[in-house]
Amino acid sequence: MRTGNNKPSFRRPRKFDRNLIIIGAGSGGLVAAYIAAAVKARVTLIEKHKMGGDCLNTGCVPSKALIRSARFLAQTRRAQEFGFDLATVEYDFARIMQRVQSVIEKVEPHDSIERYTSLGVEVIEGEARLRSPFEVEVNGQVLTARNIIIATGARPFVPTIPGLDELDYLTSDTVWQLRSLPKRLLVLGGGPIGCELAQSFARFGVESGSKVIMIQRGARLMNREDEEVSALVAQQFEAEGIELRLNHTPKVFKQEAGRKYLVAEHEGQEVEIEFDQVLVALGRSANVTGFGLQELGVKLSARNTIEVNEFLQTNYPNIYACGDVAGPYQFTHTAAHQAWYASVNALFGLFRKFRVDYSVIPFATFTDPEVARVGFNEQEAKTQGIDYEVTHYGLDDLDRAIADGEARGFVKILTVPGKDKILGATIVGEHAGELIAEFVTAMRHGLGLNKILATIHIYPTWTEANKFAAGNWKKAHAPKKLLQWVARFHAWRRR
Ligand SMILES: Cc1cc2nc3c(=O)[nH]c(=O)nc-3n(C[C@H](O)[C@H](O)[C@H](O)COP(=O)(O)OP(=O)(O)OC[C@H]3O[C@@H](n4cnc5c(N)ncnc54)[C@H](O)[C@@H]3O)c2cc1C
């Protein structure tokens, strides 16, 4: 039977076996389960594939492990810059990929069934399906709970381009199985995942002559960042031999007599681009089908994620969602952040519900140079009609960056006009993902640039860049009249 709300009506069980059932043991589900067990709720976590989800098995962990090996290799090629005559590295790509797996294995215990069971979480391996807003079916068993959290994550988005399905294309789910380097790897997509993987693969290909070609529909890479960010990353990619095909729209993939090529539209012309293997990195789609959402009438958003309110409730107030399946961000730390709100609101919402706070969200792309941001960049501030001032500090000026041979990039801060209140910060350069933390703390706790300037930073460290950026802001806002008066005072004292 359906209600006027297009929701079927269900009878609420007289009592529940559990306080909370969580579907999906990725970044969101694990944190929600951890919190629930810590506050002594009876909680069941259901995972159909691998504990740890995307981040551990096919996302953050393997990508960062691959980036580390690629970076080591790239640095050996710069031996002469650091005073060496020569550094040669011999390697077998299969062993690099095995190391990636061994890193996953080392991190695995953090997310394991054993660990979560010892924390007091009941973990069930199996595919969960919603039977009603209070019932979840798994392995033929029906469990009941007062609240349910959906944390089913997302999967690689694969567009419908003719000919793509006939190729054995790779995605971020499958690329980790590669054991030999494709001669010509075509990377579709110039967002964070595409950029991180493209640069790593390009770095492995230098000696063997393997090549990476990036196809981007738009005019620049990482198009959510300011233009100067994209420009710096693109410059580095081209210097490393990546073929950047910007403003290229894929039309059709063809295979003829062993020749594989993409026909793309570029400035009104059709161009053919040959390749041996394709990696599709065009974003991720929320996992919203196949487990009962449609049957229950759980509402989806225009972006095809689960629609949630500010408390992370779906249109069923006792069903919550967090992580990639809910969006709007797709990061491990935002999934974990939401998981706190979802679990606390689910378990204690009777007394008080907390509105999810998205005011200070940091993120990083681990390319070389790294790109990290918190809050607004210029392009977002402009779109939202927010007034701002910009302060820059170039990392080419930083003593530690010069000593490390990495003197490139910048710290860019947006502030409220005439005030030191930080609206956002973007850092491009070595360790950007670490350096941004100071601005995250400052924004989270309402500390302005004057406070950063008044804080001792160790010499010579990369963090001094933050202080120097704050110093540039201060110089631009020096009290001119007072300084003129002080100059006259000193002149008088010299008499
Ligand atoms: C290559 C790559 C690199 C990345 N790098 C970073 C990074 O550096 N930093 C960062 O913050 N983020 C990164 N991310 C994003 C990050 O991995 C995700 O945002 C995060 O894992 C989302 O967590 P989640 O809990 O929402 O979903 P997931 O981790 O995807 O977990 C969902 C889980 O639900 C399970 N599931 C689904 N349906 C069912 C069902 N019906 N029954 C039972 N179980 C089910 C799935 O098997 C899965 O294990 C990266 C992603 C990729 C692909």
The ligand as a MOL file (V3000), in Angstrom:
LIG
                    3D

  0  0  0     0  0            999 V3000
M  V30 BEGIN CTAB
M  V30 COUNTS 53 58 0 0 0
M  V30 BEGIN ATOM
M  V30 1 C 41.3150 6.3230 -6.6650 0
M  V30 2 C 40.6570 7.0210 -5.5140 0
M  V30 3 C 41.4150 7.7910 -4.6650 0
M  V30 4 C 40.8190 8.4340 -3.5840 0
M  V30 5 N 41.6080 9.1820 -2.7710 0
M  V30 6 C 41.0710 9.8270 -1.7100 0
M  V30 7 C 41.8850 10.5730 -0.8300 0
M  V30 8 O 43.0970 10.6710 -1.0220 0
M  V30 9 N 41.2960 11.1800 0.2310 0
M  V30 10 C 39.9330 11.0920 0.4530 0
M  V30 11 O 39.4480 11.6620 1.4180 0
M  V30 12 N 39.1360 10.3820 -0.3750 0
M  V30 13 C 39.6740 9.7430 -1.4460 0
M  V30 14 N 38.8580 8.9880 -2.2660 0
M  V30 15 C 37.4030 8.9410 -1.9900 0
M  V30 16 C 37.0800 7.9580 -0.8560 0
M  V30 17 O 37.6030 6.6940 -1.1660 0
M  V30 18 C 35.5600 7.8760 -0.6730 0
M  V30 19 O 35.0320 9.1710 -0.5380 0
M  V30 20 C 35.1800 7.0890 0.5850 0
M  V30 21 O 35.7030 5.7860 0.5300 0
M  V30 22 C 33.6500 7.0240 0.7320 0
M  V30 23 O 33.2970 6.2220 1.8210 0
M  V30 24 P 31.8280 5.5980 1.9480 0
M  V30 25 O 31.7660 4.9520 3.2830 0
M  V30 26 O 30.8230 6.6040 1.5900 0
M  V30 27 O 31.7360 4.5060 0.7990 0
M  V30 28 P 32.6250 3.2100 0.4820 0
M  V30 29 O 33.9730 3.3160 1.0560 0
M  V30 30 O 32.5110 3.0080 -0.9770 0
M  V30 31 O 31.8820 2.0340 1.2530 0
M  V30 32 C 30.6320 1.5660 0.8880 0
M  V30 33 C 30.5700 0.1050 1.2560 0
M  V30 34 O 29.2150 -0.3330 1.1750 0
M  V30 35 C 29.2060 -1.6590 0.7030 0
M  V30 36 N 27.8560 -1.9510 0.2100 0
M  V30 37 C 27.2170 -1.3520 -0.8360 0
M  V30 38 N 25.9770 -1.8510 -0.9540 0
M  V30 39 C 25.8230 -2.7790 0.0100 0
M  V30 40 C 24.7680 -3.6390 0.4000 0
M  V30 41 N 23.5940 -3.6400 -0.2380 0
M  V30 42 N 24.9610 -4.4750 1.4400 0
M  V30 43 C 26.1290 -4.4850 2.1170 0
M  V30 44 N 27.1570 -3.6950 1.7980 0
M  V30 45 C 27.0130 -2.8430 0.7650 0
M  V30 46 C 30.2880 -1.6510 -0.3690 0
M  V30 47 O 30.7380 -2.9680 -0.6510 0
M  V30 48 C 31.3490 -0.7770 0.2920 0
M  V30 49 O 32.2900 -1.5460 1.0120 0
M  V30 50 C 39.4270 8.3140 -3.3550 0
M  V30 51 C 38.6460 7.5270 -4.2030 0
M  V30 52 C 39.2520 6.8740 -5.2730 0
M  V30 53 C 38.4020 6.0320 -6.1600 0
M  V30 END ATOM
M  V30 BEGIN BOND
M  V30 1 1 1 2
M  V30 2 1 2 3
M  V30 3 2 2 52
M  V30 4 2 3 4
M  V30 5 1 4 5
M  V30 6 1 4 50
M  V30 7 2 5 6
M  V30 8 1 6 7
M  V30 9 1 6 13
M  V30 10 2 7 8
M  V30 11 1 7 9
M  V30 12 1 9 10
M  V30 13 2 10 11
M  V30 14 1 10 12
M  V30 15 2 12 13
M  V30 16 1 13 14
M  V30 17 1 14 15
M  V30 18 1 14 50
M  V30 19 1 15 16
M  V30 20 1 16 17
M  V30 21 1 16 18
M  V30 22 1 18 19
M  V30 23 1 18 20
M  V30 24 1 20 21
M  V30 25 1 20 22
M  V30 26 1 22 23
M  V30 27 1 23 24
M  V30 28 2 24 25
M  V30 29 1 24 26
M  V30 30 1 24 27
M  V30 31 1 27 28
M  V30 32 2 28 29
M  V30 33 1 28 30
M  V30 34 1 28 31
M  V30 35 1 31 32
M  V30 36 1 32 33
M  V30 37 1 33 34
M  V30 38 1 33 48
M  V30 39 1 34 35
M  V30 40 1 35 36
M  V30 41 1 35 46
M  V30 42 1 36 37
M  V30 43 1 36 45
M  V30 44 2 37 38
M  V30 45 1 38 39
M  V30 46 1 39 40
M  V30 47 2 39 45
M  V30 48 1 40 41
M  V30 49 2 40 42
M  V30 50 1 42 43
M  V30 51 2 43 44
M  V30 52 1 44 45
M  V30 53 1 46 47
M  V30 54 1 46 48
M  V30 55 1 48 49
M  V30 56 2 50 51
M  V30 57 1 51 52
M  V30 58 1 52 53
M  V30 END BOND
M  V30 END CTAB
M  END
